[in-house]
Amino acid sequence: MPLAEVAAMHQRLTAPDMSLSTPVDVTGGGTSLQDRIADERDDPELVTLKARDGRRRRQWLAAALNELSPRERLIIIARWLNGVGDTLDTLGRRLGVSKERVRQLESRALDKLRRVIGARIEQTADLFASA
């Protein structure tokens, strides 16, 4: 280890402890060390809003999925919601149809989801309803 690093470490280790309330502004402006420490986290209000909005979106998605046929629901869950994203070919073999037919069913199901969720969003009362 270079001597300069050792000297710098020694200085840090032997320096007296300093309160975060210690003023750093010599002109008496009142700035302290704690005023210069940035909190990178989202503020509590934003965290709460994100959680509430996430719950509301999950509720809307669940309601919209109930509007689909069982086969359409299976395709959407397998392709978009299970984290893996099954292929059209895999789903076609599971359902006994061609991958092109799975694609058509998926497209129709996505259109239904957009329509149902879009109708919910247009109801502005839903945006402000308590979760």
C-alpha positions as CSV (number, residue, x, y, z in Angstrom):
1,M,0.0,0.0,0.0
2,P,1.5,3.4,-0.9
3,L,2.6,5.6,1.9
4,A,0.2,8.4,0.9
5,E,-2.8,6.1,1.3
6,V,-1.5,4.9,4.7
7,A,-1.1,8.6,5.8
8,A,-4.6,9.5,4.6
9,M,-6.1,6.5,6.4
10,H,-4.3,7.3,9.6
11,Q,-5.6,10.9,9.4
12,R,-9.2,9.6,9.0
13,L,-8.9,7.1,11.8
14,T,-7.4,9.5,14.3
15,A,-9.6,12.5,13.5
16,P,-12.3,13.3,16.1
17,D,-15.9,12.3,15.4
18,M,-18.0,15.1,13.9
19,S,-21.7,15.6,14.4
20,L,-23.9,15.8,11.3
21,S,-25.3,19.0,12.8
22,T,-21.9,20.7,12.6
23,P,-22.2,23.9,10.6
24,V,-20.1,23.9,7.4
25,D,-21.0,27.4,6.3
26,V,-18.4,29.7,7.9
27,T,-20.6,32.8,7.0
28,G,-23.2,31.6,9.5
29,G,-25.7,30.6,6.8
30,G,-26.8,27.6,8.9
31,T,-25.8,24.9,6.4
32,S,-24.8,21.7,8.2
33,L,-23.4,18.4,7.0
34,Q,-26.8,16.7,7.2
35,D,-28.1,19.3,4.8
36,R,-25.6,18.1,2.2
37,I,-26.5,14.5,2.4
38,A,-28.9,13.6,-0.4
39,D,-31.7,11.0,0.2
40,E,-32.0,9.2,-3.1
41,R,-35.1,7.3,-2.1
42,D,-38.6,8.2,-3.4
43,D,-40.5,10.4,-0.9
44,P,-43.1,8.5,1.2
45,E,-46.0,10.1,-0.7
46,L,-44.7,8.8,-4.0
47,V,-44.1,5.3,-2.6
48,T,-47.7,5.2,-1.3
49,L,-49.1,6.5,-4.7
50,K,-47.1,3.9,-6.6
51,A,-48.3,1.1,-4.3
52,R,-51.9,2.2,-4.6
53,D,-51.7,2.6,-8.4
54,G,-50.1,-0.8,-8.7
55,R,-52.9,-2.4,-6.7
56,R,-55.5,-0.6,-8.8
57,R,-53.9,-1.8,-12.0
58,R,-53.8,-5.4,-10.8
59,Q,-57.5,-5.1,-9.9
60,W,-58.3,-3.8,-13.4
61,L,-56.3,-6.5,-15.1
62,A,-58.0,-9.2,-13.0
63,A,-61.4,-7.8,-13.9
64,A,-60.4,-7.6,-17.6
65,L,-59.0,-11.1,-17.6
66,N,-62.4,-12.3,-16.4
67,E,-63.9,-10.9,-19.6
68,L,-61.9,-13.3,-21.7
69,S,-62.7,-16.9,-22.6
70,P,-60.8,-19.6,-20.7
71,R,-58.7,-20.3,-23.8
72,E,-57.9,-16.6,-24.3
73,R,-57.1,-16.2,-20.6
74,L,-54.7,-19.1,-20.8
75,I,-52.9,-17.7,-23.8
76,I,-52.5,-14.2,-22.2
77,I,-51.3,-15.6,-18.9
78,A,-48.9,-18.0,-20.6
79,R,-47.5,-15.4,-23.1
80,W,-47.5,-12.3,-20.9
81,L,-48.1,-12.9,-17.2
82,N,-46.2,-16.0,-16.1
83,G,-42.7,-14.5,-16.4
84,V,-41.5,-17.1,-19.0
85,G,-43.5,-16.2,-22.1
86,D,-44.5,-19.5,-23.8
87,T,-44.0,-19.6,-27.5
88,L,-46.9,-19.7,-30.0
89,D,-45.8,-23.1,-31.0
90,T,-45.8,-24.5,-27.4
91,L,-49.3,-23.0,-26.8
92,G,-50.5,-24.3,-30.1
93,R,-49.4,-27.9,-29.2
94,R,-51.0,-27.6,-25.8
95,L,-54.3,-26.3,-27.2
96,G,-54.3,-28.5,-30.3
97,V,-54.3,-25.6,-32.8
98,S,-51.7,-24.0,-35.1
99,K,-49.4,-21.3,-33.8
100,E,-51.1,-18.9,-36.3
101,R,-54.4,-19.6,-34.6
102,V,-52.8,-18.9,-31.2
103,R,-51.5,-15.6,-32.5
104,Q,-55.0,-14.7,-33.7
105,L,-56.5,-15.6,-30.4
106,E,-53.8,-13.6,-28.6
107,S,-54.4,-10.6,-30.7
108,R,-58.2,-10.7,-30.1
109,A,-57.7,-11.2,-26.4
110,L,-55.2,-8.2,-26.2
111,D,-57.8,-6.1,-28.0
112,K,-60.5,-7.1,-25.5
113,L,-58.1,-6.3,-22.6
114,R,-57.3,-2.9,-24.1
115,R,-61.0,-2.1,-24.6
116,V,-62.1,-3.2,-21.0
117,I,-59.2,-1.5,-19.3
118,G,-59.6,1.6,-21.5
119,A,-63.2,1.9,-20.5
120,R,-62.2,1.7,-16.8
121,I,-59.7,4.5,-17.2
122,E,-62.2,6.7,-19.0
123,Q,-64.4,6.5,-15.8
124,T,-62.4,9.2,-14.0
125,A,-64.0,8.3,-10.7
126,D,-62.0,5.1,-10.9
127,L,-58.8,7.1,-10.9
128,F,-59.5,8.7,-7.6
129,A,-61.4,5.9,-5.8
130,S,-59.9,4.8,-2.6
131,A,-58.0,1.6,-2.9
